[in-house]
Amino acid sequence: MIWCIGESLYDIIFVNGQPAWAVPGGSMLNVAVSVARFGQKVTLISETGSDAVGSVISAFLDSNGISTRHMHTYKGNTTLALAFLNEAGDASYQFYHHMPVQAPEFPLPQFSPGDVFVFGSFYSVNPRNRANITRLAMAAAKAGAWVYYDPNFRKSHLGSLPEALPFIIENIGLADFTRGSDEDFSLIAGATDCFQAWEFTREHGCNHMICTRNREGVDVFTGASVKHYDTPQVEVVSTIGAGDSFNAGFVTGLHGMGKNDLSATFWDEAIGRAVIFASEVCRSRENFIGRPDHTSAET
């Protein structure tokens, strides 16, 4: 099982100042949908409001075969995200959060060796969510599951960095893998390249780092090696969800692997799939890979 914890929201995408389309979103929701559409079992641990938007998101998750048994519904409105695309398909955001001040206490999943626990974004450094994040990440590690972290830190949150940075550092220390963009590491650590990002990540206790650089490719750092992977040039419709779909591609390759199974072949296959997933999403209006003929995740 792949487990994702994070915020569920509704994205409204603007092009040339006008709303163009809308779709369920949130970084970990995006990961979960791509994982399910690839045919692997996935559970989303998240929250939605009791409004019509929350119902739309819940129905969408069910239709994609994502387990929602760890979803919590609070009384009130679901979070909205307004995404404004520029000519390159990159987005700037305005968020309208409506979650209660106090987070629910999510039940502890039954983690197994080879499972993957995926977390990240601002949800994971929000003080209201820290108890859930640390409790679940530590339980996953104790059970022999992989822990995968994506800081996904946006410019709009830069004013909160002094408060968020200790939690980001703690998250890195909890993770077996940290995947961030060069922009993430620039904002968080002042890194001017992926080598500086690796020094920051390794210093804080994570032994595998994936640094994505958009059209410039992907750099993988481990205690034993550094390797670069090229990425294809594609005609971009929207970059929303590209990093999330990259994460989905990678964790579907990681799922079921043992702690001593991270061979060069594993890295080539997992990064290759991640790049394919991200490239597909960049060419579409959706935040996730396309639907297959069936999904096999349990509900």
BAFI-3210 file (N, C-alpha, C; in Angstrom, 3 decimals, decimal comma, padded with zeros to 6 digits):
// residues 299
n [1|2|3|4|5|6|7|8|9|10|11|12|13|14|15|16|17|18|19|20|21|22|23|24|25|26|27|28|29|30|31|32|33|34|35|36|37|38|39|40|41|42|43|44|45|46|47|48|49|50|51|52|53|54|55|56|57|58|59|60|61|62|63|64|65|66|67|68|69|70|71|72|73|74|75|76|77|78|79|80|81|82|83|84|85|86|87|88|89|90|91|92|93|94|95|96|97|98|99|100|101|102|103|104|105|106|107|108|109|110|111|112|113|114|115|116|117|118|119|120|121|122|123|124|125|126|127|128|129|130|131|132|133|134|135|136|137|138|139|140|141|142|143|144|145|146|147|148|149|150|151|152|153|154|155|156|157|158|159|160|161|162|163|164|165|166|167|168|169|170|171|172|173|174|175|176|177|178|179|180|181|182|183|184|185|186|187|188|189|190|191|192|193|194|195|196|197|198|199|200|201|202|203|204|205|206|207|208|209|210|211|212|213|214|215|216|217|218|219|220|221|222|223|224|225|226|227|228|229|230|231|232|233|234|235|236|237|238|239|240|241|242|243|244|245|246|247|248|249|250|251|252|253|254|255|256|257|258|259|260|261|262|263|264|265|266|267|268|269|270|271|272|273|274|275|276|277|278|279|280|281|282|283|284|285|286|287|288|289|290|291|292|293|294|295|296|297|298|299]
n.u [000,840|000,466|000,655|-000,691|-000,517|-002,081|-003,363|-006,630|-008,142|-009,797|-008,893|-008,977|-008,347|-006,821|-006,490|-005,057|-006,341|-008,916|-011,201|-010,491|-010,556|-011,384|-010,473|-010,195|-007,649|-004,512|-001,432|-000,830|-003,188|-003,055|-000,809|-001,855|-003,950|-002,606|-001,072|-003,116|-004,325|-002,310|-002,529|-001,843|-002,299|-003,610|-003,958|-005,540|-004,952|-006,640|-008,501|-011,745|-014,291|-017,765|-019,266|-020,593|-018,394|-016,604|-018,019|-017,873|-015,115|-014,802|-016,379|-014,918|-012,475|-013,376|-014,216|-011,831|-010,722|-009,405|-008,570|-010,559|-010,870|-009,520|-010,163|-011,264|-014,150|-014,935|-017,062|-018,062|-016,516|-014,675|-011,193|-010,119|-008,153|-006,791|-005,311|-003,050|-002,056|000,951|002,527|004,264|003,038|003,386|002,363|001,013|-000,281|-003,307|-004,623|-007,514|-008,175|-010,088|-010,061|-010,655|-009,309|-008,161|-006,629|-007,871|-007,388|-005,841|-006,459|-004,034|-002,347|-002,092|000,828|003,140|006,182|007,849|005,745|004,906|005,125|003,980|004,531|004,273|004,603|003,075|001,202|002,411|004,129|002,612|001,748|-000,619|-000,817|001,376|001,552|000,143|001,668|004,341|003,836|002,732|004,745|006,908|005,830|005,519|008,205|009,132|007,732|008,970|008,365|008,867|009,726|008,832|009,491|008,381|009,127|007,950|007,793|006,397|006,719|004,808|004,656|006,907|007,210|006,601|008,742|010,748|009,349|008,585|010,905|012,316|010,551|010,607|013,254|013,095|011,313|012,871|014,777|013,188|012,743|013,370|013,787|014,161|012,574|012,907|012,395|014,786|014,090|012,638|014,728|016,328|014,700|014,304|016,852|018,662|020,167|022,240|022,609|022,075|023,952|024,586|022,079|021,997|024,006|022,756|020,491|021,616|023,048|021,014|020,037|018,956|019,406|019,027|018,491|016,510|016,713|014,904|014,936|013,224|013,161|015,818|016,478|017,019|018,613|020,132|021,081|022,934|024,381|026,358|026,612|026,243|023,956|022,858|019,839|018,348|015,552|012,647|011,787|008,752|005,545|004,099|001,113|000,164|001,948|000,998|000,802|002,852|005,237|004,076|003,096|005,502|006,507|004,610|005,162|007,733|007,354|005,714|007,512|009,213|007,620|007,178|009,808|012,742|014,878|017,472|017,469|018,013|019,237|021,308|019,773|017,184|017,043|017,265|014,938|012,865|013,204|012,980|010,283|009,059|009,715|008,347|005,672|005,506|005,961|003,731|001,654|002,291|001,485|-001,230|-004,516|-005,079|-004,117|-002,785|-001,825|-003,329|-006,515|-006,629|-007,996|-009,000|-008,957|-007,099|-006,928|-008,031|-011,184]
n.v [-001,196|002,230|005,174|008,364|011,549|014,642|017,863|018,150|019,800|022,187|023,012|025,927|027,004|029,694|031,328|033,851|035,663|034,697|032,234|028,928|026,114|023,562|021,396|018,640|018,876|019,413|018,500|015,849|014,526|014,633|012,977|010,552|010,019|009,627|007,375|005,487|005,389|004,223|001,718|000,765|000,070|002,512|004,782|007,715|010,055|012,525|015,674|017,041|019,548|019,761|020,569|021,141|021,067|019,443|017,049|016,598|016,154|013,840|011,992|011,937|010,814|008,267|007,332|006,963|004,840|005,120|004,516|005,767|005,495|006,667|009,297|012,486|014,343|017,629|020,114|022,606|024,667|023,459|023,757|026,107|026,645|029,080|029,142|030,764|030,756|031,376|032,313|030,208|028,106|027,825|028,183|030,647|031,119|031,575|030,884|029,720|028,922|026,815|025,054|023,613|024,973|023,084|020,019|016,816|013,704|011,394|007,925|005,365|004,010|000,607|-000,114|-001,833|-003,685|-002,486|-000,880|002,535|005,698|008,833|012,273|015,888|019,306|022,476|021,713|019,781|021,157|022,874|023,927|022,863|020,339|018,848|016,858|014,663|014,205|013,596|011,419|009,478|009,237|008,280|005,882|004,543|004,231|002,627|000,300|-000,658|000,480|002,608|006,087|009,062|012,318|015,471|018,735|020,884|023,743|026,878|030,139|031,862|031,194|032,134|034,111|032,753|031,148|031,305|030,211|027,775|026,416|024,840|022,656|021,682|020,796|018,816|017,086|016,266|014,780|012,674|011,270|008,747|009,391|012,499|014,652|017,400|020,467|022,513|025,115|024,866|024,149|026,371|028,376|027,329|026,662|028,401|027,372|027,291|025,452|021,948|020,431|021,891|021,740|019,005|018,806|020,199|018,574|016,053|016,763|017,064|014,546|012,833|010,304|009,959|011,937|013,634|015,881|017,981|019,742|020,987|021,660|021,135|018,680|015,872|015,290|012,837|012,017|010,008|008,285|006,931|007,676|010,006|010,963|012,069|012,662|013,147|015,110|014,998|017,431|019,031|020,126|022,414|022,522|022,953|023,201|022,414|020,024|018,533|017,976|016,467|014,269|013,253|012,400|010,381|008,564|007,770|006,607|004,460|002,807|002,368|001,105|-001,865|-002,586|-003,851|-002,861|-003,163|-003,130|-001,124|-000,761|000,234|-000,251|-000,113|002,674|003,809|002,832|003,740|006,564|007,007|006,277|008,204|010,579|010,176|010,191|012,859|014,323|013,633|014,816|017,521|018,013|018,133|019,140|018,129|017,254|014,917|011,620|010,123|008,368|004,840|001,785|000,530|000,609|-000,622|-000,172|-000,571|000,302]
n.w [000,000|-000,768|001,019|001,415|002,851|003,281|002,217|000,823|-001,847|-004,027|-007,224|-009,156|-012,275|-013,899|-017,005|-018,856|-017,192|-016,920|-015,653|-016,574|-016,320|-013,872|-011,166|-008,864|-006,347|-004,620|-003,283|-002,290|-002,851|-005,634|-006,076|-005,110|-006,925|-009,390|-008,692|-008,194|-010,723|-012,124|-011,233|-008,722|-005,211|-003,058|-000,358|000,726|003,178|004,584|004,571|004,050|003,525|004,595|002,480|-000,893|-002,616|-001,216|-001,394|-004,148|-004,431|-002,838|-004,267|-006,617|-005,759|-005,006|-007,509|-008,737|-007,494|-005,061|-001,728|000,831|003,502|005,560|005,421|006,609|007,375|007,907|009,455|007,381|004,819|001,983|001,172|-001,279|-004,204|-006,195|-009,251|-011,289|-014,490|-016,294|-019,451|-019,873|-018,726|-016,040|-012,614|-010,384|-007,088|-005,173|-002,064|-000,362|002,602|004,716|006,802|010,062|013,158|014,822|014,114|012,984|014,761|013,091|012,497|013,158|010,451|009,213|008,650|006,495|005,756|002,871|002,088|001,184|002,597|001,970|002,142|002,549|001,312|002,346|004,153|005,737|007,389|008,782|011,971|013,128|012,091|012,808|014,831|013,767|011,421|012,307|014,000|012,261|010,291|011,796|012,705|010,287|009,474|011,581|011,081|008,869|006,458|003,577|003,724|002,250|001,273|000,132|000,047|-001,427|-001,417|-001,636|-003,185|-002,187|000,463|001,610|003,541|005,839|006,314|008,453|010,644|009,571|008,803|010,867|011,022|008,411|008,311|010,288|008,999|006,806|008,170|009,002|006,720|004,214|001,606|000,038|-002,127|-004,097|-005,925|-007,725|-007,205|-004,802|-003,001|-003,224|-002,106|000,479|001,564|000,482|-001,541|-004,386|-006,325|-007,129|-005,798|-003,510|-002,360|-001,801|000,162|002,223|002,630|003,279|005,553|007,360|007,758|005,766|003,394|000,679|-002,078|-004,420|-006,959|-008,868|-011,938|-013,734|-017,131|-017,284|-016,319|-014,031|-010,962|-009,023|-005,789|-003,640|-000,813|-002,070|-004,747|-007,524|-009,961|-013,148|-014,928|-018,038|-019,203|-021,306|-023,833|-023,840|-025,078|-023,148|-021,360|-018,764|-015,734|-013,329|-010,845|-011,917|-010,473|-008,451|-009,864|-010,752|-008,274|-007,795|-009,868|-009,104|-006,513|-007,113|-008,308|-006,173|-004,311|-002,521|-002,608|-000,998|001,759|000,932|-001,783|-003,605|-006,323|-009,158|-011,389|-010,316|-009,706|-012,279|-013,511|-011,799|-011,747|-014,474|-014,934|-013,319|-014,654|-017,062|-016,123|-015,130|-017,471|-019,003|-017,523|-017,736|-020,312|-020,232|-019,008|-016,582|-013,172|-012,897|-014,101|-017,048|-017,170|-016,829|-018,270|-016,079|-012,452|-009,693|-007,014|-003,662|-002,215]
ca.u [000,000|001,076|-000,133|-000,407|-001,201|-001,980|-004,606|-007,466|-008,732|-010,305|-008,125|-009,620|-007,200|-007,069|-005,620|-005,334|-007,239|-010,247|-011,226|-010,468|-011,021|-011,281|-010,209|-009,712|-006,207|-003,754|-000,264|-000,902|-004,299|-002,537|000,016|-002,717|-004,704|-001,705|-000,746|-004,283|-004,521|-001,275|-002,977|-001,359|-003,190|-003,231|-004,880|-005,336|-005,274|-006,851|-009,689|-012,574|-015,430|-019,072|-019,968|-020,723|-017,053|-016,106|-018,705|-017,295|-013,794|-014,985|-016,851|-013,789|-011,547|-014,006|-014,254|-010,467|-010,290|-008,536|-009,163|-010,876|-011,276|-008,839|-010,568|-012,056|-015,011|-015,221|-018,206|-017,610|-016,168|-013,419|-010,195|-010,038|-006,887|-006,852|-004,006|-002,967|-000,998|001,629|002,667|005,034|002,249|003,686|001,255|001,096|-001,464|-003,976|-005,324|-008,600|-008,236|-011,256|-009,991|-010,735|-008,040|-007,606|-006,624|-008,358|-006,355|-006,059|-006,095|-002,733|-002,445|-001,396|001,954|003,857|007,437|007,652|004,807|005,513|004,393|004,330|004,006|004,986|003,941|002,928|000,384|003,256|004,846|001,619|001,775|-001,817|-000,713|002,652|001,395|-000,206|002,772|005,456|003,374|002,578|006,044|007,702|005,219|005,847|009,608|009,256|007,146|009,768|007,901|009,659|009,181|009,184|009,115|008,511|008,791|007,024|007,674|006,056|007,110|003,757|004,850|008,252|007,131|006,476|009,901|011,399|008,590|008,465|012,190|012,610|009,711|011,155|014,454|012,648|010,751|013,997|015,359|012,268|012,537|014,373|013,976|013,642|012,527|012,533|012,869|015,868|013,476|012,380|015,956|016,773|013,884|014,443|018,225|019,539|021,047|022,360|022,601|021,623|025,003|024,359|020,851|022,369|024,715|021,732|019,648|022,411|023,378|019,861|019,727|018,337|020,497|018,701|017,849|016,201|016,590|014,342|015,278|012,349|013,673|017,254|016,675|016,893|019,864|019,923|022,226|022,897|025,669|027,337|026,742|025,474|023,646|021,965|018,906|017,742|014,100|012,260|011,150|007,358|004,710|003,479|-000,200|000,176|002,891|000,351|000,789|003,981|006,071|003,304|003,067|006,861|006,530|003,796|005,913|008,853|006,954|005,205|008,692|009,770|006,686|007,494|011,250|013,381|015,835|018,757|017,166|018,120|020,312|021,335|018,613|016,013|017,028|016,991|013,534|011,970|013,307|012,418|008,820|008,686|009,823|007,230|004,456|005,526|005,839|002,336|000,815|002,579|000,799|-002,678|-005,159|-005,257|-002,979|-002,437|-001,770|-004,640|-007,212|-006,533|-009,292|-009,476|-008,082|-007,117|-006,820|-009,218|-011,903]
ca.v [000,000|003,558|006,042|009,783|012,442|016,039|018,603|018,011|021,094|022,283|023,962|026,674|027,459|030,891|031,605|035,213|036,336|034,105|030,828|028,069|024,784|023,282|019,977|018,357|019,020|019,178|017,731|014,419|013,999|014,424|011,768|009,382|009,740|009,015|006,023|004,626|005,214|003,296|000,390|000,330|000,384|003,762|005,372|009,137|010,505|013,937|016,333|017,893|020,132|019,114|021,308|020,476|020,831|018,251|015,887|016,387|015,551|012,471|011,164|011,809|009,834|006,945|006,919|006,611|003,655|005,493|004,236|006,986|005,111|007,552|010,674|013,138|015,425|018,624|020,966|023,857|024,694|022,868|024,715|026,416|027,198|029,747|029,016|031,671|030,265|032,303|031,802|028,961|027,076|027,803|028,762|031,319|030,640|032,168|029,818|030,095|027,798|026,823|023,941|023,986|025,275|021,842|018,901|015,545|012,708|010,306|006,600|004,891|002,976|-000,663|-000,120|-003,088|-003,510|-002,280|000,222|003,863|006,795|010,037|013,487|017,081|020,587|023,304|020,961|018,992|022,031|023,635|023,405|022,083|018,986|018,224|015,631|013,586|013,940|012,909|010,124|008,527|008,998|007,431|004,548|003,929|003,816|001,520|-000,895|-001,063|001,150|003,734|007,416|009,909|013,699|016,528|020,005|021,629|025,025|027,890|031,518|032,510|030,848|032,534|034,871|031,816|030,252|031,177|029,280|026,466|025,751|023,730|021,506|021,133|020,054|017,600|016,197|015,684|013,761|011,539|010,670|007,970|010,107|013,857|015,089|018,791|021,180|023,453|026,300|024,523|024,196|027,762|029,095|026,770|026,594|029,317|026,584|027,803|024,305|020,722|019,939|022,558|021,154|017,698|019,025|020,573|017,409|015,033|017,295|016,932|013,158|012,048|009,711|009,908|013,180|013,799|017,305|018,159|021,066|021,313|021,226|020,833|017,300|015,370|014,843|011,924|011,957|009,025|008,228|006,229|008,133|011,127|010,662|013,002|012,121|014,152|015,089|015,380|018,723|018,806|021,316|022,501|023,129|023,389|022,458|022,048|018,584|017,836|017,420|015,434|013,072|012,707|011,636|009,174|007,617|007,222|005,728|003,194|001,973|002,064|000,261|-003,288|-002,814|-004,026|-001,820|-003,406|-003,379|000,112|-000,935|001,208|-000,543|000,472|004,124|004,116|002,540|004,594|007,933|006,999|006,314|009,495|011,577|009,925|010,685|014,321|014,832|013,477|015,798|018,842|018,154|018,018|020,046|017,451|017,259|013,513|010,893|009,788|007,191|003,570|001,131|000,102|000,856|-001,798|000,160|-000,921|001,395]
ca.w [000,000|-000,731|001,896|001,177|003,784|002,892|002,048|-000,371|-002,175|-005,397|-008,029|-010,235|-013,057|-014,698|-018,145|-019,341|-016,270|-016,927|-015,234|-017,760|-015,920|-012,440|-010,934|-007,506|-006,241|-003,400|-003,719|-001,992|-003,643|-006,988|-006,041|-004,924|-008,148|-010,375|-008,221|-008,422|-012,167|-012,574|-010,843|-007,415|-004,099|-002,410|000,604|000,985|004,533|004,286|005,109|003,197|004,199|004,431|001,436|-002,195|-003,158|-000,541|-001,972|-005,482|-004,245|-002,340|-005,381|-007,539|-005,184|-005,122|-008,915|-009,130|-006,768|-003,943|-000,425|001,579|004,860|006,507|005,161|007,653|006,903|008,935|009,159|006,792|003,401|001,535|000,697|-002,706|-004,683|-007,492|-009,907|-012,430|-015,367|-017,195|-020,821|-019,843|-018,067|-014,610|-011,862|-009,088|-006,377|-004,023|-001,351|000,533|003,531|005,595|007,738|011,478|013,816|015,356|013,169|013,513|015,044|012,144|013,000|012,704|009,415|009,412|007,724|006,296|005,026|001,437|001,882|001,061|003,228|001,213|002,764|002,120|001,101|003,537|005,110|006,639|008,321|009,531|013,347|013,465|011,543|013,141|015,622|012,835|010,491|012,963|014,520|011,161|009,651|012,678|012,697|009,000|009,520|012,534|010,466|007,711|005,240|003,098|004,005|001,102|001,602|-000,875|000,710|-002,289|-000,722|-002,627|-002,897|-001,406|001,872|002,007|004,780|006,959|006,356|009,766|011,488|008,921|008,554|011,786|010,681|007,164|008,693|010,968|007,973|006,066|009,030|009,094|005,400|003,482|000,347|-000,093|-003,518|-004,210|-007,113|-007,438|-006,604|-003,401|-002,208|-003,216|-001,136|001,820|002,065|-000,232|-002,407|-005,747|-007,228|-006,469|-004,904|-002,230|-001,812|-001,259|001,423|003,205|002,901|003,976|006,878|008,245|008,062|004,691|002,614|-000,747|-002,492|-005,837|-007,262|-010,206|-012,467|-014,856|-018,436|-017,178|-015,925|-012,665|-010,353|-007,902|-004,883|-002,560|-000,143|-002,904|-006,130|-008,069|-011,357|-013,838|-015,919|-018,903|-019,336|-022,668|-024,037|-024,204|-025,215|-021,828|-021,152|-017,368|-014,888|-012,068|-010,616|-012,550|-009,413|-007,753|-010,705|-010,653|-007,022|-007,971|-010,680|-008,345|-005,402|-007,648|-008,506|-004,854|-003,561|-002,483|-002,598|000,289|002,126|000,269|-003,195|-004,387|-007,293|-010,248|-012,238|-009,652|-009,884|-013,682|-013,815|-011,012|-012,252|-015,826|-014,833|-012,751|-015,726|-017,986|-015,471|-015,084|-018,840|-019,426|-016,841|-018,304|-021,600|-020,053|-018,066|-015,299|-012,256|-012,706|-015,366|-017,589|-016,656|-017,554|-018,432|-014,773|-011,315|-008,838|-005,603|-002,900|-001,574]
c.u [000,878|000,127|000,281|-001,177|-000,982|-003,354|-005,314|-008,164|-009,268|-009,550|-009,019|-008,500|-007,610|-006,021|-006,021|-006,396|-008,637|-010,190|-011,382|-010,925|-010,816|-011,174|-009,838|-008,195|-005,709|-002,634|-000,405|-002,112|-003,821|-001,684|-000,868|-003,462|-003,807|-001,313|-001,892|-004,494|-003,448|-001,589|-002,449|-002,299|-002,684|-004,353|-004,529|-005,823|-005,414|-008,148|-010,427|-013,699|-016,709|-019,894|-020,022|-019,362|-016,428|-016,730|-018,165|-015,940|-013,920|-015,435|-015,731|-012,788|-012,101|-013,955|-012,879|-009,907|-009,340|-009,251|-009,348|-011,247|-010,585|-009,152|-011,421|-012,872|-015,303|-016,419|-017,701|-017,217|-014,793|-012,488|-010,259|-008,653|-007,115|-005,446|-004,007|-001,769|-000,376|001,819|003,429|004,263|002,543|002,623|001,733|-000,261|-001,999|-004,803|-006,386|-008,862|-009,438|-011,206|-010,103|-009,353|-007,366|-007,717|-007,267|-007,173|-006,620|-005,684|-004,777|-002,907|-001,703|-000,287|002,600|005,186|007,185|006,589|005,591|004,581|004,888|003,713|004,794|004,101|003,755|002,072|001,260|004,061|003,903|001,568|000,560|-001,683|000,517|002,491|001,058|000,982|003,869|005,041|003,295|003,913|006,907|007,150|005,534|007,280|009,794|008,748|007,940|009,293|008,895|008,952|009,736|008,623|009,379|008,151|007,843|006,737|007,504|006,509|006,083|003,885|006,182|008,257|007,030|007,700|010,573|010,676|008,580|009,778|012,526|011,791|010,172|012,382|014,084|012,080|011,847|014,632|014,495|012,249|013,712|014,750|013,404|013,713|012,074|013,014|014,039|015,316|013,148|013,630|016,563|016,018|014,173|015,843|019,164|020,499|021,052|022,440|022,223|022,682|024,889|023,092|021,141|023,106|023,729|020,907|020,402|022,758|022,243|019,282|019,065|019,422|020,217|017,976|017,682|015,943|016,107|014,553|014,501|012,962|015,152|017,525|016,562|018,268|019,550|021,210|021,977|024,252|026,756|027,566|025,936|025,203|022,651|021,093|018,341|016,224|013,726|011,660|009,726|006,656|003,835|002,121|-000,255|001,185|002,274|000,307|001,962|004,894|005,378|003,269|004,450|006,972|005,775|004,541|007,039|008,382|006,296|006,352|009,308|008,930|007,070|008,968|011,747|014,434|017,189|018,610|017,391|019,334|020,290|020,154|017,340|015,937|016,687|015,517|012,596|012,016|012,736|010,905|008,357|008,707|008,687|005,929|004,406|005,335|004,405|001,452|001,058|001,823|-000,717|-003,204|-005,342|-003,969|-002,385|-002,396|-003,178|-005,222|-006,891|-007,924|-009,877|-008,503|-008,211|-006,975|-008,130|-009,862|-012,466]
c.v [001,249|004,472|007,486|010,615|013,891|016,637|018,227|019,343|021,060|023,387|024,610|027,366|028,614|031,002|032,966|035,907|035,774|032,659|029,919|026,650|024,613|021,782|019,777|018,401|018,889|018,207|016,237|013,761|013,719|013,169|010,534|009,020|009,089|007,601|005,070|004,367|004,314|001,860|-000,119|000,800|001,615|004,223|006,838|009,459|012,018|014,430|017,066|018,474|019,367|019,768|020,521|020,178|019,594|016,988|015,562|015,695|014,103|011,531|010,922|010,770|008,426|006,444|006,517|005,438|003,928|005,191|005,539|006,672|005,957|009,025|011,196|014,265|016,368|019,472|022,303|023,685|024,077|023,961|024,872|026,974|027,810|029,750|029,853|031,263|031,401|031,645|030,481|027,818|026,932|028,595|029,570|031,126|031,649|031,060|030,411|028,901|027,944|025,715|024,434|024,222|024,002|020,723|017,675|014,651|011,506|008,964|006,138|003,814|001,706|-000,771|-001,501|-002,802|-003,416|-001,263|001,520|004,881|008,094|011,252|014,687|018,293|021,333|022,620|020,278|019,844|022,973|023,080|022,565|020,621|018,218|016,916|014,455|013,206|013,131|011,532|009,091|008,224|008,074|006,012|003,815|003,407|002,614|000,220|-001,385|-000,495|002,243|005,045|008,381|011,305|014,641|017,854|020,882|023,015|026,149|029,287|032,219|032,229|031,355|033,329|034,006|030,930|030,185|030,207|027,871|025,701|024,650|022,480|020,863|020,279|018,759|016,599|015,514|014,562|012,533|010,702|009,806|008,671|011,510|014,235|016,540|019,372|022,073|024,729|026,057|024,739|025,593|028,556|028,639|026,967|027,602|028,613|027,162|026,693|023,062|020,130|020,598|022,032|019,804|017,843|019,364|019,359|016,353|015,478|017,063|015,520|012,328|011,585|009,574|011,201|013,200|015,281|017,452|019,603|021,373|020,790|020,833|019,437|017,043|014,917|014,018|011,834|010,881|009,063|007,653|006,862|009,397|010,794|011,671|012,253|013,282|014,018|015,548|016,780|018,480|020,147|021,419|023,193|023,734|022,550|022,062|020,530|017,843|017,204|016,311|014,142|012,437|011,849|010,323|008,128|006,966|006,237|004,447|002,250|001,521|001,055|-001,210|-003,603|-002,999|-002,962|-001,987|-003,577|-002,176|000,067|000,191|001,007|000,022|001,963|004,501|003,919|003,486|006,041|008,018|007,069|007,660|010,587|011,410|010,464|012,210|014,923|014,732|014,547|017,199|019,087|018,155|019,084|019,410|017,495|015,869|012,838|010,493|008,518|005,963|002,991|000,693|000,600|-000,319|-001,476|-000,128|000,329|000,908]
c.w [000,000|000,032|001,658|002,187|003,361|002,672|000,752|-000,613|-003,598|-006,113|-009,081|-011,007|-013,958|-015,805|-018,710|-018,499|-016,186|-016,437|-016,448|-017,466|-014,419|-012,233|-009,468|-007,463|-004,818|-003,730|-003,486|-002,650|-005,063|-007,068|-006,002|-006,204|-009,196|-009,975|-008,520|-009,907|-012,779|-012,154|-009,524|-006,313|-003,353|-001,491|000,779|002,390|004,454|004,905|003,995|004,035|003,902|003,327|000,130|-002,811|-002,518|-001,089|-003,360|-005,365|-003,785|-003,449|-006,391|-007,039|-005,317|-006,564|-009,431|-008,333|-005,624|-002,636|000,347|003,026|005,928|006,232|006,311|007,017|008,058|008,502|008,627|005,343|003,134|001,007|-000,825|-003,020|-006,055|-008,080|-011,178|-013,285|-016,172|-018,561|-020,883|-019,196|-016,589|-013,860|-010,663|-008,419|-005,373|-003,377|-000,435|001,441|004,461|006,640|009,178|012,069|014,310|014,331|013,796|013,872|014,151|012,771|012,397|011,644|009,818|008,368|007,667|005,607|003,519|001,099|001,691|001,709|002,605|001,898|002,270|002,027|002,421|004,589|006,150|007,613|009,057|010,952|013,710|013,057|012,015|013,910|014,721|011,949|011,167|013,464|013,404|010,484|010,495|012,724|011,401|009,006|010,436|011,938|009,262|006,397|004,851|003,454|002,958|001,339|000,435|-000,221|-000,090|-001,710|-001,738|-002,187|-002,019|000,086|002,413|003,313|006,015|007,129|007,725|010,699|010,904|008,851|009,557|011,479|009,374|007,468|009,401|009,967|007,162|006,877|009,193|007,823|004,947|002,183|000,493|-001,567|-003,546|-005,522|-006,727|-006,813|-005,136|-002,557|-002,180|-002,160|000,288|002,381|001,420|-001,162|-003,813|-006,779|-006,437|-005,553|-003,530|-001,566|-001,163|000,073|002,536|003,609|003,699|005,392|007,865|008,270|006,995|003,721|001,121|-001,107|-004,004|-006,072|-008,700|-010,655|-013,741|-016,152|-018,402|-016,637|-014,438|-012,188|-009,111|-007,097|-003,831|-001,862|-001,015|-004,268|-006,390|-009,528|-011,906|-014,843|-016,728|-018,881|-020,739|-022,708|-024,530|-024,358|-023,976|-021,907|-019,757|-016,603|-013,554|-011,947|-011,211|-011,507|-008,654|-008,561|-010,792|-009,394|-007,162|-008,783|-009,907|-007,279|-005,899|-007,981|-007,197|-004,091|-003,658|-002,460|-001,172|000,529|001,442|-001,245|-004,107|-005,307|-008,323|-011,184|-011,636|-009,927|-011,322|-014,006|-013,077|-011,490|-013,662|-015,815|-014,300|-013,813|-016,733|-017,406|-015,514|-016,472|-019,339|-018,810|-017,388|-019,608|-021,465|-019,101|-016,694|-014,485|-012,075|-014,068|-015,790|-017,002|-017,499|-017,746|-017,105|-013,721|-010,380|-007,364|-004,898|-002,328|-000,271]
res [m|i|w|c|i|g|e|s|l|y|d|i|i|f|v|n|g|q|p|a|w|a|v|p|g|g|s|m|l|n|v|a|v|s|v|a|r|f|g|q|k|v|t|l|i|s|e|t|g|s|d|a|v|g|s|v|i|s|a|f|l|d|s|n|g|i|s|t|r|h|m|h|t|y|k|g|n|t|t|l|a|l|a|f|l|n|e|a|g|d|a|s|y|q|f|y|h|h|m|p|v|q|a|p|e|f|p|l|p|q|f|s|p|g|d|v|f|v|f|g|s|f|y|s|v|n|p|r|n|r|a|n|i|t|r|l|a|m|a|a|a|k|a|g|a|w|v|y|y|d|p|n|f|r|k|s|h|l|g|s|l|p|e|a|l|p|f|i|i|e|n|i|g|l|a|d|f|t|r|g|s|d|e|d|f|s|l|i|a|g|a|t|d|c|f|q|a|w|e|f|t|r|e|h|g|c|n|h|m|i|c|t|r|n|r|e|g|v|d|v|f|t|g|a|s|v|k|h|y|d|t|p|q|v|e|v|v|s|t|i|g|a|g|d|s|f|n|a|g|f|v|t|g|l|h|g|m|g|k|n|d|l|s|a|t|f|w|d|e|a|i|g|r|a|v|i|f|a|s|e|v|c|r|s|r|e|n|f|i|g|r|p|d|h|t|s|a|e|t]
***
